[in-house]
Amino acid sequence: MSYVDGFLAAVPLANKARFIEHAHIADALFIEFGALRVTECWSDDVPHGTLTDFYRAVQARDDEAVVFSWIEWPDKATRDIGMRKMMEDPRMDPATNPMPFDGKRLVYGGFLPVVHLGE
C-alpha cells in the first residue's frame, strides 16, 4: 500500500521563484530516493475560515502564500529510507541550499491512504 507525506508552508510572495527552484532540486531527490510522485501547489482559491484555515495552520502573513504539497511513496518502508537519505544528502544542506520559507511554521506528517479513486 502506498504512503503519503503531506506538507503545508507559508512562503513569502517575493520568494515564489526561489521556492519553485528549491522544489525542483528537492523533489528530484525525493524521486531519486524512491518517491513515485511529488506535487507542489501554490495557493490560488483558499478561503479564510471562521475558526481555522490553511493560513492559520502555518501562521501565514499578508505577504505570504500557502503552499500545499505531498509526496507519494510506494510504501512506508521506502519513505523511511528515502527521508533518511534526504536528511543525509549534501545537496539538501541548508548552508548551501536554504529553504525559501520559515521551516518552523512548516506543518507536515505521514499518512496511510484509506480511499483511492481514479488513476
Secondary structure, 3 states (H helix, E strand, C coil): CCEEEEEEEEEEHHHHHHHHHHHHHHHHHHHHCCCCEEEEEECCCCCCCCCCCHHHHCCCCCCEEEEEEEEEECCHHHHHHHHHHHHHCHHHCCCCCCCCCCHHHCEEEEECCCCCCCC
